[in-house]
Amino acid sequence: MKQFLISILIILVFCSCNSAQTVTAPATPKTPTTSCYWQQHVDYKMDIDMDVNTYQYKGKQTLVYTNNSPDVLNRVYYHLYFNAFQPGSEMDVRSRTIADPDPRVGDRISKLHPNEIGYIKVNSLKQNGKTIKHETVGTVLEVDLAKPIQPGESVTFDMDFDGQVPLQIRRSGRNSKEGVALSMTQWYPKLAEYDFEGWHADPYIGREFHGVWGDFDVKITIDKSYILGGTGYLQNPNNIGYGYETGTVNRPNTDKLTWHFVAPKVHDFTWAADPNYIHDTMQVPNGPMLHFFYINTLSEEHKNNWKKMQPKTVELMQYFSEEIGKYPYNQYSVIQGGDGGMEYAMCTLITGERRYGSLVGVTAHELAHTWFQFLLATNEAKHEWMDEGFTSYISDLAMNKIMKEGKVNPTEDAYKSYLALAKSGVEQPLTTHADRYNFNSTYSASAYNKGEVFIAQLGYVIGDENLKETIKKYFEDFAFKHPKPLDIIRTAEKVSGLELDWYLTDFAQTTNTIDYGVKTIEGNTITLERIGLMPMPIDVTVTYTDGKTEDFYIPLQMMRGEKPTTATLINDWAWAYPTYIFTTKKAVKSVEIDPKNLMADIEKGNNKK
């Protein structure tokens, strides 16, 4: 009987785990693709004391971790990202051994002196008041629990730690090339994510991140001359003598001030600080307050660019909220810092010495990441193309509209880059872990460009209106969760009514390529051929000898349906048949496959005859 009751309990845990998503979702949860969805939850309270002379800080962290999984957890892991900025680290060695290192890193980490490295040192760690064993292994803290965490149980971890901010090398650090004092990204001990695939305690080698959804309460004590911006909502503007919405300053007579931020329903916390920050604000109608932080030492031209960029950011926020889903927070900050552009919770850090177009472009891309990765929180290490690719797609569309670029196909450059990659001989499938690409350039072309083509070409497969609806439903169903590749495809299937598993398989999980050609034209009989391994439905334009044209649509049989089209619908093409023959009512002058170039066909030369 006892064993029977235990079995029933386990069944109930599994069958009720769908309710776990309500822990972090802001509203009534939607039904995700998986029938039994759960995700972990963590709440952070941190008190940080920063010394701006030594760039060292002391931290106290109280972390409440809720195990919403059906599994008993015997260990937990933390990321200690700043440890990557030390000679001999995996990031350092990888940068010095890869064929095409990121020039922002190169061999710079190997040359850091002890007072220039980054580190996070954990001095003590307790579980529910009891000291527990832990070991720092590179950028990961391995923790043996005093007592296993049961399904549904919440435990409290108390940590005391020290940190040192590295010289600006990659995203994080002090004294950037442009003169920003502190870019504090991935700066605290961050609990690793655990999901149905297990722990995601990847070392920090060079790519991006994955985190647990939760709430943050952070107090940062720092020299009173510094102005801070970043994640969350400032709780005590009066105590620090700083009008956060107005930029007015009336400092108390003290050496240090404590800035208090809270951030609900996020999976990261970022801040930047500098004594020379200019702070502007602009309200998005029916949306968040935008904050802009940039240093006063910029040239007048660059400061003017930051001013001109602000109303464009309002338009971008409105565009993404309309095309994807409404931005759910009350603020967003664009902050000069970092070493390029990188998205974080409620903010981005970007370099500021840019031409106007570049400044708007990088802001568009990083702001778009708020939807594709931050709110739709894919694991960037495993599915980097869903993060970078989808972001590149929607930001290219936004720039085309808001900056009036006038491009017929705003994704054209991504197609060109992907086609070059597909012909390069060094392509790896999109299932490749972000750190495992042979070349940085291959990673970039895959994540950014092939990822963008994946979503753009999906519009070719299911129709543009279906794609628009798919993106909105994907956001509606999976915001504040951790969607996987199957989730975007299943969403597209539900919207379009088509079978699309083949598309995910061939384009994202192999390096199979698309290549269709016009083989022969004999009178009014046309023979097409499939040369590449990847199947596709085919758009064909036929020009007759009388000069008139007719569009035809050849469905892919395994799709079990057709996209909406005004073209003449003809018989399905089954993938295994290498050729396809159809007859027109009039004599044919020429035939062209995919005249709008929306299919990533690697050999355009045989598309027309």
SULDA-V15021 format. One record per residue. RES is the residue in three letters. SS is DSSP state (A for helix, B for strand, O for the rest). PHI is phi in degrees with one decimal (none if undefined). PSI is psi in degrees with one decimal (NA if undefined). Layout:
BEGIN
RES,SS,PHI,PSI / RES,SS,PHI,PSI
END
This chain:
BEGIN
MET,O,none,-41.8 / LYS,A,-61.0,-46.1 / GLN,A,-61.7,-38.1 / PHE,A,-62.8,-43.5 / LEU,A,-64.7,-38.8 / ILE,A,-62.5,-42.2 / SER,A,-62.5,-41.7 / ILE,A,-63.1,-40.0 / LEU,A,-62.0,-44.1 / ILE,A,-61.5,-42.6 / ILE,A,-61.2,-43.3 / LEU,A,-63.4,-39.2 / VAL,A,-60.0,-46.7 / PHE,A,-66.5,-43.2 / CYS,A,-74.5,-21.1 / SER,O,-99.4,2.2 / CYS,A,-70.2,-15.3 / ASN,A,-59.1,-27.3 / SER,A,-70.4,-13.4 / ALA,A,-62.4,-26.7 / GLN,A,-65.7,-18.9 / THR,A,-70.8,-11.3 / VAL,A,-62.6,-38.9 / THR,O,-115.5,-17.3 / ALA,O,-69.8,143.0 / PRO,O,-80.7,-11.3 / ALA,O,-148.3,-170.9 / THR,O,-56.1,123.5 / PRO,O,-68.8,146.4 / LYS,O,-91.2,162.1 / THR,O,-80.6,116.2 / PRO,O,-80.0,177.7 / THR,O,-60.4,-47.0 / THR,O,-74.3,141.7 / SER,O,-77.4,-14.8 / CYS,O,-136.5,73.8 / TYR,O,-88.5,139.4 / TRP,O,-146.0,157.5 / GLN,O,-150.8,152.1 / GLN,O,-74.8,166.3 / HIS,B,-139.9,140.2 / VAL,B,-142.8,138.3 / ASP,B,-117.5,132.5 / TYR,B,-111.1,137.2 / LYS,B,-123.9,125.9 / MET,B,-134.3,139.4 / ASP,B,-119.1,120.0 / ILE,B,-120.5,134.2 / ASP,B,-119.4,110.3 / MET,B,-102.0,130.8 / ASP,B,-100.5,109.7 / VAL,O,-78.0,-5.5 / ASN,O,-88.5,-40.6 / THR,O,-98.5,-12.4 / TYR,O,61.5,28.8 / GLN,B,-108.9,151.3 / TYR,B,-143.1,152.1 / LYS,B,-112.4,139.7 / GLY,B,-134.0,144.1 / LYS,B,-122.1,129.1 / GLN,B,-127.9,126.3 / THR,B,-112.1,124.0 / LEU,B,-127.0,123.4 / VAL,B,-105.3,116.2 / TYR,B,-111.7,126.2 / THR,B,-109.7,122.1 / ASN,O,-88.6,95.3 / ASN,O,-86.8,2.0 / SER,O,-81.3,164.5 / PRO,O,-83.2,6.7 / ASP,O,-104.2,149.4 / VAL,O,-84.3,127.0 / LEU,B,-101.3,122.6 / ASN,B,-97.8,-17.8 / ARG,B,-140.0,162.0 / VAL,B,-135.2,165.7 / TYR,B,-135.5,145.4 / TYR,B,-118.8,148.3 / HIS,B,-88.7,134.3 / LEU,O,-120.5,73.0 / TYR,A,-60.8,-36.5 / PHE,A,-61.7,-20.2 / ASN,A,-66.3,-13.4 / ALA,A,-67.2,-22.4 / PHE,O,-94.2,57.0 / GLN,O,-138.2,141.5 / PRO,O,-54.3,134.2 / GLY,O,88.2,-2.5 / SER,O,-69.1,166.3 / GLU,A,-62.0,-37.8 / MET,A,-62.5,-43.4 / ASP,A,-62.6,-51.0 / VAL,A,-66.6,-42.4 / ARG,A,-61.3,-41.7 / SER,A,-64.3,-32.3 / ARG,A,-87.2,-7.7 / THR,A,-115.7,-17.4 / ILE,O,-72.5,149.3 / ALA,O,-65.4,-33.2 / ASP,O,-129.2,75.7 / PRO,O,-63.6,152.1 / ASP,O,-65.3,121.6 / PRO,O,-63.0,-19.6 / ARG,O,-70.7,-20.8 / VAL,O,-107.4,-60.3 / GLY,O,49.8,-127.3 / ASP,O,-107.5,18.9 / ARG,O,-65.2,-36.3 / ILE,A,-63.7,-37.9 / SER,A,-64.0,-17.7 / LYS,A,-101.6,3.4 / LEU,O,-70.8,139.5 / HIS,O,-87.2,164.3 / PRO,O,-53.9,-34.6 / ASN,O,-85.3,4.5 / GLU,O,-114.8,-12.7 / ILE,O,-73.6,168.4 / GLY,O,-104.0,148.6 / TYR,B,-159.8,156.1 / ILE,B,-129.7,117.4 / LYS,B,-111.1,120.7 / VAL,B,-88.7,115.9 / ASN,B,-86.7,-36.7 / SER,B,-154.7,151.5 / LEU,B,-147.8,129.7 / LYS,B,-127.2,144.5 / GLN,B,-111.4,114.7 / ASN,O,49.6,42.2 / GLY,O,87.4,-6.3 / LYS,B,-106.0,128.9 / THR,B,-62.7,134.5 / ILE,O,-125.3,157.1 / LYS,B,-77.4,142.5 / HIS,B,-151.7,151.9 / GLU,B,-139.1,132.1 / THR,B,-87.4,121.7 / VAL,B,-123.3,93.5 / GLY,O,65.2,-118.3 / THR,O,-99.7,15.3 / VAL,B,-126.7,135.3 / LEU,B,-99.4,119.5 / GLU,B,-95.6,125.8 / VAL,B,-122.3,124.3 / ASP,B,-93.5,123.3 / LEU,B,-77.8,148.2 / ALA,B,-70.0,-32.1 / LYS,B,-148.8,134.0 / PRO,B,-58.0,148.8 / ILE,B,-93.1,119.3 / GLN,O,-81.4,157.6 / PRO,O,-55.4,131.8 / GLY,O,83.5,-4.1 / GLU,O,-89.3,145.3 / SER,B,-111.6,136.9 / VAL,B,-128.5,158.2 / THR,B,-113.0,127.4 / PHE,B,-110.2,129.0 / ASP,B,-112.9,126.1 / MET,B,-130.1,141.4 / ASP,B,-115.3,128.1 / PHE,B,-144.6,159.1 / ASP,B,-118.5,149.3 / GLY,B,-139.2,157.7 / GLN,B,-134.1,130.2 / VAL,O,-80.7,125.0 / PRO,O,-74.6,163.1 / LEU,B,-56.8,146.6 / GLN,O,-59.3,113.9 / ILE,O,-120.1,-57.6 / ARG,O,-144.5,107.3 / ARG,O,68.2,-57.6 / SER,O,-97.8,156.6 / GLY,B,140.7,-174.6 / ARG,B,-113.9,153.8 / ASN,O,52.8,66.3 / SER,O,-65.3,168.9 / LYS,O,-56.9,-30.9 / GLU,O,-89.6,-2.7 / GLY,O,97.6,12.1 / VAL,O,-77.2,132.1 / ALA,O,-68.8,-51.4 / LEU,B,-136.7,121.3 / SER,B,-114.3,96.2 / MET,B,-99.9,83.7 / THR,O,-118.1,138.6 / GLN,O,51.8,48.3 / TRP,O,-104.3,-7.1 / TYR,O,-121.7,159.7 / PRO,O,-63.3,117.2 / LYS,B,-115.9,120.5 / LEU,B,-62.2,134.4 / ALA,O,-72.8,155.7 / GLU,B,-82.9,143.2 / TYR,B,-126.1,127.9 / ASP,B,-140.5,-164.4 / PHE,O,-64.9,-14.8 / GLU,O,-87.5,-6.5 / GLY,B,105.7,-159.9 / TRP,B,-76.1,146.0 / HIS,B,-119.2,69.5 / ALA,O,-102.2,55.3 / ASP,O,-68.3,141.4 / PRO,O,-67.4,154.2 / TYR,O,-89.1,106.1 / ILE,O,-110.4,-26.6 / GLY,O,167.2,-15.8 / ARG,O,-97.4,-140.2 / GLU,O,-115.3,-155.4 / PHE,O,-132.7,170.8 / HIS,O,-152.5,137.3 / GLY,O,-148.6,169.4 / VAL,O,-92.9,134.4 / TRP,O,-68.4,142.8 / GLY,B,178.0,-165.6 / ASP,B,-115.7,143.5 / PHE,B,-119.6,139.3 / ASP,B,-132.4,108.0 / VAL,B,-128.2,129.3 / LYS,B,-116.2,125.2 / ILE,B,-120.0,116.1 / THR,B,-99.6,125.4 / ILE,B,-153.0,161.6 / ASP,B,-47.4,136.1 / LYS,O,-65.5,-15.4 / SER,O,-79.5,-11.3 / TYR,O,-86.5,143.6 / ILE,B,-109.8,133.8 / LEU,B,-113.7,147.0 / GLY,B,-145.8,156.3 / GLY,B,159.5,-140.5 / THR,O,-74.4,144.4 / GLY,O,91.2,-171.4 / TYR,B,-117.0,126.6 / LEU,B,-68.0,128.2 / GLN,O,-95.5,-22.2 / ASN,O,-132.3,55.1 / PRO,A,-59.8,-33.8 / ASN,A,-68.2,-38.2 / ASN,A,-66.7,-29.4 / ILE,A,-99.7,0.7 / GLY,O,67.1,37.0 / TYR,B,-135.7,117.0 / GLY,O,-78.0,101.1 / TYR,O,-67.0,-30.9 / GLU,O,-86.1,-19.9 / THR,O,-111.2,-17.6 / GLY,O,78.0,6.6 / THR,O,-75.1,144.2 / VAL,B,-125.9,129.6 / ASN,O,-146.5,80.9 / ARG,O,-70.2,140.3 / PRO,O,-66.4,159.6 / ASN,O,-83.1,77.7 / THR,O,-153.2,159.7 / ASP,O,-76.1,-36.9 / LYS,B,-127.0,154.0 / LEU,B,-128.8,152.8 / THR,B,-109.6,118.1 / TRP,B,-93.9,129.6 / HIS,B,-115.7,116.9 / PHE,B,-118.4,144.7 / VAL,B,-124.8,144.6 / ALA,B,-139.7,107.1 / PRO,B,-86.0,145.1 / LYS,B,55.2,58.7 / VAL,B,-133.1,168.7 / HIS,O,-124.1,24.0 / ASP,O,-168.4,162.8 / PHE,O,-143.3,125.3 / THR,O,-130.6,146.8 / TRP,B,-148.6,159.5 / ALA,B,-137.3,153.7 / ALA,B,-149.4,142.4 / ASP,B,-161.2,143.3 / PRO,O,-73.0,-14.0 / ASN,O,-107.4,15.5 / TYR,B,-67.0,131.3 / ILE,B,-86.3,137.4 / HIS,B,-123.4,111.6 / ASP,B,-109.8,156.3 / THR,B,-132.8,154.6 / MET,B,-152.7,130.7 / GLN,B,-86.7,130.7 / VAL,O,-84.3,124.6 / PRO,O,-55.6,126.3 / ASN,O,57.1,29.5 / GLY,O,-145.3,-159.6 / PRO,O,-80.5,166.7 / MET,B,-82.0,129.4 / LEU,B,-94.8,137.4 / HIS,B,-118.3,140.3 / PHE,B,-128.5,124.7 / PHE,B,-121.3,121.4 / TYR,B,-149.6,150.1 / ILE,B,-81.4,146.1 / ASN,O,-68.7,-15.8 / THR,O,-83.7,-0.7 / LEU,O,-61.9,155.4 / SER,O,-65.2,161.4 / GLU,A,-61.2,-35.9 / GLU,A,-62.5,-45.3 / HIS,A,-70.2,-36.6 / LYS,A,-65.0,-38.4 / ASN,A,-63.6,-37.1 / ASN,A,-62.1,-39.8 / TRP,A,-65.2,-35.8 / LYS,A,-67.1,-45.5 / LYS,A,-67.6,-29.2 / MET,A,-70.6,-23.3 / GLN,A,-64.7,-47.9 / PRO,A,-65.6,-28.1 / LYS,A,-67.2,-34.4 / THR,A,-65.6,-36.2 / VAL,A,-59.0,-47.5 / GLU,A,-62.3,-40.3 / LEU,A,-63.4,-45.0 / MET,A,-58.4,-42.4 / GLN,A,-66.3,-40.1 / TYR,A,-62.8,-49.7 / PHE,A,-67.0,-37.3 / SER,A,-64.5,-32.9 / GLU,A,-77.8,-42.8 / GLU,A,-84.4,-22.4 / ILE,O,-116.4,-61.3 / GLY,O,174.3,156.6 / LYS,O,-65.2,133.1 / TYR,O,-62.3,126.2 / PRO,O,-93.3,-5.1 / TYR,O,-101.9,172.2 / ASN,O,-96.8,-5.4 / GLN,B,-148.6,155.8 / TYR,B,-145.6,137.5 / SER,B,-121.9,132.4 / VAL,B,-106.2,118.0 / ILE,B,-125.8,131.0 / GLN,B,-71.9,125.1 / GLY,O,169.8,-173.8 / GLY,O,67.1,-154.2 / ASP,O,-136.3,18.4 / GLY,O,179.3,-101.0 / GLY,B,-154.8,132.0 / MET,B,-151.5,135.8 / GLU,B,-87.4,145.5 / TYR,B,-144.3,-177.2 / ALA,O,-68.0,119.4 / MET,O,60.9,14.8 / CYS,B,-163.0,167.8 / THR,B,-138.6,149.9 / LEU,B,-108.6,127.2 / ILE,B,-136.2,154.2 / THR,O,-72.9,149.0 / GLY,O,-106.4,-15.8 / GLU,O,-87.2,72.9 / ARG,O,-129.4,154.0 / ARG,O,-63.5,158.0 / TYR,A,-56.1,-48.8 / GLY,A,-60.8,-40.9 / SER,A,-66.3,-39.0 / LEU,A,-63.6,-44.4 / VAL,A,-66.7,-40.6 / GLY,A,-62.6,-45.9 / VAL,A,-70.1,-33.7 / THR,A,-65.4,-41.5 / ALA,A,-59.3,-46.1 / HIS,A,-64.9,-49.7 / GLU,A,-68.4,-36.8 / LEU,A,-63.9,-39.6 / ALA,A,-61.8,-29.1 / HIS,O,-61.7,-22.0 / THR,A,-55.6,-36.8 / TRP,A,-84.9,-55.9 / PHE,A,-92.7,87.4 / GLN,A,131.8,-45.9 / PHE,A,-77.3,-52.9 / LEU,A,-81.9,-40.4 / LEU,B,-94.8,82.4 / ALA,O,-84.5,73.2 / THR,O,-67.4,157.2 / ASN,O,-76.1,105.1 / GLU,O,-64.6,-26.1 / ALA,O,-70.9,-33.6 / LYS,O,-99.7,-29.5 / HIS,O,-129.8,51.6 / GLU,A,-59.6,-27.8 / TRP,A,-70.3,-27.5 / MET,A,-72.8,-28.6 / ASP,A,-79.0,-66.7 / GLU,A,-71.6,-39.0 / GLY,A,-68.9,-47.8 / PHE,A,-66.6,-36.7 / THR,A,-63.2,-45.2 / SER,A,-61.2,-39.0 / TYR,A,-61.4,-54.3 / ILE,A,-71.9,-31.3 / SER,A,-73.7,-31.9 / ASP,A,-64.4,-40.6 / LEU,A,-65.3,-41.0 / ALA,A,-64.8,-45.6 / MET,A,-62.8,-38.4 / ASN,A,-62.2,-37.7 / LYS,A,-81.1,-51.3 / ILE,A,-74.2,-35.7 / MET,O,-94.2,4.1 / LYS,O,53.4,51.1 / GLU,O,-74.5,-24.2 / GLY,O,72.9,25.3 / LYS,O,-82.5,133.4 / VAL,O,-66.1,-42.1 / ASN,O,-125.9,97.4 / PRO,O,-63.4,-16.0 / THR,O,-97.0,10.1 / GLU,A,-57.3,-41.9 / ASP,A,-64.0,-35.4 / ALA,A,-65.1,-41.1 / TYR,A,-59.7,-45.3 / LYS,A,-60.7,-43.1 / SER,A,-66.4,-43.3 / TYR,A,-62.5,-43.1 / LEU,A,-61.5,-38.1 / ALA,A,-64.4,-41.0 / LEU,A,-62.6,-44.9 / ALA,A,-62.9,-27.5 / LYS,O,-95.3,-1.8 / SER,O,-77.8,-23.4 / GLY,O,84.5,-0.2 / VAL,O,-120.7,9.8 / GLU,O,-65.6,142.1 / GLN,O,-120.8,151.1 / PRO,O,-64.5,158.2 / LEU,O,-70.1,-5.3 / THR,O,-78.9,-5.0 / THR,O,-66.9,133.5 / HIS,O,-60.4,142.0 / ALA,A,-57.0,-28.6 / ASP,A,-86.2,-5.7 / ARG,A,-103.9,11.7 / TYR,O,-74.6,143.1 / ASN,O,-67.3,-30.1 / PHE,O,-133.8,143.2 / ASN,A,-60.6,-37.5 / SER,A,-65.6,-34.7 / THR,A,-67.6,-41.2 / TYR,A,-57.0,-49.7 / SER,A,-61.4,-47.1 / ALA,A,-64.1,-34.0 / SER,A,-74.2,-55.1 / ALA,A,-66.0,-50.5 / TYR,A,-79.3,-51.6 / ASN,A,-87.2,-50.6 / LYS,A,-65.6,-36.0 / GLY,A,-61.3,-39.6 / GLU,A,-66.9,-41.5 / VAL,A,-63.5,-37.0 / PHE,A,-53.1,-49.7 / ILE,A,-78.9,-35.8 / ALA,A,-65.7,-44.6 / GLN,A,-69.5,-26.4 / LEU,A,-59.6,-32.9 / GLY,A,-64.7,-36.3 / TYR,A,-63.9,-38.6 / VAL,A,-74.0,-44.1 / ILE,A,-107.8,-9.8 / GLY,O,102.2,143.6 / ASP,A,-60.2,-43.3 / GLU,A,-66.8,-38.0 / ASN,A,-64.2,-36.6 / LEU,A,-65.2,-44.8 / LYS,A,-58.2,-43.7 / GLU,A,-67.6,-36.6 / THR,A,-61.0,-45.7 / ILE,A,-61.7,-42.3 / LYS,A,-68.0,-40.0 / LYS,A,-70.8,-36.8 / TYR,A,-58.2,-44.3 / PHE,A,-66.8,-43.9 / GLU,A,-59.6,-40.5 / ASP,A,-84.7,-27.9 / PHE,A,-123.7,4.0 / ALA,O,-61.1,142.5 / PHE,O,67.0,24.7 / LYS,B,-132.1,-167.6 / HIS,O,-123.9,77.2 / PRO,O,-67.5,151.0 / LYS,O,-109.2,170.8 / PRO,A,-55.8,-37.9 / LEU,A,-61.7,-29.2 / ASP,A,-66.4,-39.0 / ILE,A,-69.7,-37.5 / ILE,A,-70.7,-42.4 / ARG,A,-65.1,-35.4 / THR,A,-62.4,-45.1 / ALA,A,-62.6,-36.4 / GLU,A,-65.2,-42.1 / LYS,A,-66.5,-36.7 / VAL,A,-72.4,-45.4 / SER,A,-89.3,-22.7 / GLY,O,77.8,10.5 / LEU,O,-103.1,158.0 / GLU,O,-92.0,123.9 / LEU,O,-129.9,11.6 / ASP,A,-61.3,-32.0 / TRP,A,-60.7,-34.9 / TYR,A,-68.7,-45.5 / LEU,A,-62.6,-43.8 / THR,A,-60.8,-54.2 / ASP,A,-74.2,-42.5 / PHE,A,-85.5,-30.7 / ALA,A,-104.7,-20.4 / GLN,A,-115.4,0.6 / THR,O,-138.7,178.1 / THR,O,-108.3,23.1 / ASN,O,-58.1,145.7 / THR,O,-118.6,160.6 / ILE,B,-96.3,128.0 / ASP,O,-154.8,105.9 / TYR,B,-116.7,148.1 / GLY,B,-141.3,159.1 / VAL,B,-88.2,114.7 / LYS,B,-85.2,-54.0 / THR,B,-147.0,154.9 / ILE,B,-130.1,119.3 / GLU,B,-129.0,99.8 / GLY,O,66.3,-110.4 / ASN,O,-113.7,20.0 / THR,B,-109.6,126.3 / ILE,B,-117.8,132.7 / THR,B,-116.1,122.4 / LEU,B,-105.4,159.5 / GLU,B,-136.7,146.2 / ARG,B,-99.6,119.7 / ILE,O,-104.1,-42.5 / GLY,O,-78.7,166.8 / LEU,O,-80.6,-23.8 / MET,O,-82.0,130.2 / PRO,O,-78.6,153.6 / MET,O,-155.6,150.5 / PRO,O,-72.3,156.6 / ILE,B,-125.5,129.3 / ASP,B,-95.3,132.1 / VAL,B,-133.2,135.2 / THR,B,-112.5,125.7 / VAL,B,-108.2,129.2 / THR,B,-104.7,125.0 / TYR,B,-87.7,166.8 / THR,O,-66.3,-18.5 / ASP,O,-86.6,4.0 / GLY,O,91.7,-11.0 / LYS,O,-81.3,158.0 / THR,B,-121.5,156.7 / GLU,B,-143.5,135.0 / ASP,B,-95.0,136.8 / PHE,B,-121.7,150.2 / TYR,B,-124.9,123.5 / ILE,B,-108.2,105.1 / PRO,B,-67.1,149.9 / LEU,B,-84.1,124.2 / GLN,A,-57.7,-40.1 / MET,A,-71.1,-8.0 / MET,A,-76.4,-20.6 / ARG,O,57.5,39.5 / GLY,O,162.6,-174.0 / GLU,O,-133.9,153.8 / LYS,O,-76.1,159.0 / PRO,O,-63.1,131.9 / THR,O,-158.0,152.7 / THR,O,-96.8,-1.6 / ALA,O,-72.7,162.4 / THR,B,-70.2,121.4 / LEU,B,-85.3,126.5 / ILE,B,-123.0,-173.9 / ASN,B,-63.5,152.6 / ASP,B,-61.7,155.7 / TRP,B,-114.1,116.2 / ALA,O,-78.5,134.5 / TRP,O,-57.5,-40.7 / ALA,O,-66.8,-18.8 / TYR,O,-81.5,118.8 / PRO,O,-72.5,-18.6 / THR,B,-128.8,159.6 / TYR,B,-141.1,128.6 / ILE,B,-118.8,132.1 / PHE,B,-141.4,157.3 / THR,B,-120.2,135.8 / THR,O,-98.8,172.2 / LYS,O,-86.0,-13.2 / LYS,O,-132.8,164.8 / ALA,O,-65.9,142.5 / VAL,B,-104.1,133.8 / LYS,B,-92.5,-46.5 / SER,B,-153.5,160.7 / VAL,B,-136.0,138.1 / GLU,B,-135.2,127.4 / ILE,B,-85.6,133.8 / ASP,O,51.6,61.9 / PRO,O,-62.9,-22.3 / LYS,O,-88.8,1.2 / ASN,O,55.4,43.1 / LEU,O,-97.6,-4.8 / MET,O,-104.6,135.8 / ALA,O,-82.1,58.8 / ASP,B,-75.1,124.5 / ILE,O,-77.7,-13.1 / GLU,O,-131.0,90.9 / LYS,A,-72.1,-20.6 / GLY,A,-63.5,-26.8 / ASN,A,-99.2,9.8 / ASN,O,-81.4,-10.9 / LYS,B,-136.1,138.6 / LYS,O,-147.9,NA
END
